[in-house]
Amino acid sequence: MLAAPPPLAFTYDRCVTSNPAMLDMRLQACAEHLAEQGWSDGGQFVDHGDDALTHDTRPAFDELLRAMVADSGRERVCLVYNWGRLSHDAVRRQEFTHSVLGAGGWLATITGEAVRIGAVPHGRLTLAPVIA
């Protein structure tokens, strides 16, 4: 029997500032975590500037969701440095989480926190991931 391929990890972040140093640090930490887990790299998706602040227009996040759906033949994970990379607003963070779950993926942070559809009663997320 063949073993299932490793999960395909799509890294997401957002950056408002023109100085990419913190973004680069977070993306590097995500790349290291991805390698430690033995996951395949599905790419990095980053929203910049105003797109990183809005809750209705996130082109890179939308592209990530399309990529997740396109690779539906295997396990897919949206990897973020921490939950704040989705949003600092709990309601919006929950909406982004639902979007990933709806695309057939699950979410993980580099500290090992995860949200999977199987862990959510009846497919409903009643709380957003908490920012530590």
Sequence and secondary structure as in RCSB ss.txt:
>XXXX:A:sequence
MLAAPPPLAFTYDRCVTSNPAMLDMRLQACAEHLAEQGWSDGGQFVDHGDDALTHDTRPAFDELLRAMVADSGRE
RVCLVYNWGRLSHDAVRRQEFTHSVLGAGGWLATITGEAVRIGAVPHGRLTLAPVIA
>XXXX:A:secstr
       EEEEEEEE SS  HHHHHHHHHHHHHHHHHT EEEEEEEEETHHHH SS  HHHHHHHHHHHHTTTS 
EEEEESSGGGT SSHHHHHHHHHHHHHTT EEEETTS EE GGGSGGG   S     
